[in-house]
Amino acid sequence: MNPIQKEIERRLTFAIISHPDAGKTTITEKLLLFGGAIHTAGAVKSKKNTRKTVSDFMQMEQERGISISTSVMGFEYRGRKINLLDTPGHEDFSEDTYRTLTVVDSALMVIDSVKGVEDRTRKLCEICRMRKTPIITFMNKLDREGRDPMELLDQVEEELGITVCPMSWPVGQGREFKGVYSLYEKRLILFDPHGKQEKENSVQITDLTDPLLDQKVGKSLADKLREDVALLQEVYPPFDRKAYLEGLQTPVFFGSALNNFGVRELLDCFVDIAPPPLPRPLEGGSYVSPFAEKFSGLIFKIHANLDPRHRDRIAFMRVCSGVFERNKTYFHVRSGKTFKTANPTAFMAQDRSIIDEAYPGDIIGIHDTGTFKIGDAITEGEILRFTGIPSFAPQIFKTVVNLDPLKSKQLEKGLDQLTEEGVVQVFTRLNSSQRLVGVVGQLQFDVLQFRLETEYKAQCRFEPTEYTSACWVHCGDKARLEEFIRRHESKLCRDREGRLVFLARNRWTIERTFQEEKGIQYYFTSDYES
Ligand code: G4P
């Protein structure tokens, strides 16, 4: 293997998906501690009120304790370069999370064992399944009286539609929690709530009839474990890496992130089985291999004003193929222009540092003066278009009312730039030039308003509309489409890319309208092939 191939193969790029409060921040911190990227617990998050996460870029998210932006944390573990992409916890920023999930190669799903599968886990898992993203599951908070582990596995299979393969199994739960038996390593790892969970707290037990098991956890829990394991072996198929890589099977671990229990086993297995950088899909159905010689990268996030004193933006780019080099001239496919980057940034936990090169799987920040847009491809000159960063149909639509006529330019500019960043979507009506702002969650309006005021000095108000649903409309037959437009003009608008969008009071209206309008296709995400 040549040195570049080696660099690519050692990279693992993933994200954590979970419902808020399941333990994502806690587990992130433990992973960073294992990776030596941080040295003290609490560095990722201190107490809720003064909550500061590594991903806290904006004043607002600190004030409100909500992680709005998606950041990147890189660390090294067992010779692997791991890129962990953080995602916003709050559901109102789910679009940001969806976009992040399009640039990772695998995901870690954290479930609170007391609450079981929750709403947001369901949605995020669905996105992963759509993209066949491999998922490893961590059942967290075993130190609390939670649901029965068998019931949790059933729930994952039934509600998330993915087969499970338990890799470890809890011995007791809550106050009775004694540890986990690693089915993967045939080792019993004992839980010590006051001490560190390290190798001395684990014993090799290859055969569960070994009396050492009774000595360590007591006869009743030992018998229960024997019974459970016999049942598991009957019910669940063995681990199948191919099925995992296709997103069909999820290996499941049990533990307690807060007590740092079961996290190292999880990380070790992740490093063994998770996929290295995968090919990225292009328009037209082909793929770019990470091993392709020429560099290509995909912009999936734009973040403004990391430094409030400057009106700068940072574009987050995933390296898809080849090697990215500092100061080299690259090609921005959409504008057809070339550019150079003197200070590309890598993100290592709390730090940002300038890098000289980056490999497929890496996420780098490049300085942007307003050129880039989400979904843009950067190459060495090739015309490539990546697919897979769709917009999702918003559920709340409001009109924008300018409150300061002298600042209308600032308002327009702010709206334009913040739409490019993906903060909100903006639609222009066909029958007037009125602009509508569309969002998935109400908080996006608060962020928009806050940023328009602080960054663009623009004052505006949002007024409600009757719409709560929308879809993109497409028809290959021009005359047929024109006829449709004539009939529904008052409900039609165009998105930033000029695509036709139909607004409705609810989803039912959409279904009914398009049942009647034969030959017209409609889509709830923007990535349909036109
Ligand atoms: P999130 O990022 O997914 O939203 O979850 P986070 O890690 O912030 O965890 C949510 C709460 O659950 C935190 O408590 C955290 O300490 C707790 N927690 C995480 N893992 C475990 C675990 O294994 N066992 C138990 N018992 N609790 C766990 P909090 O009181 O909301 O915050 P804090 O005051 O502890 O920071």
Residues whose N, C-alpha, C, O or C-beta is under 5 A from the ligand:
A	BS01	G4P	H19 P20 D21 A22 G23 K24 T25 T26 S46 K47 K48 G89 N140 K141 L142 D143 R144 G255 S256 A257 L258 N259
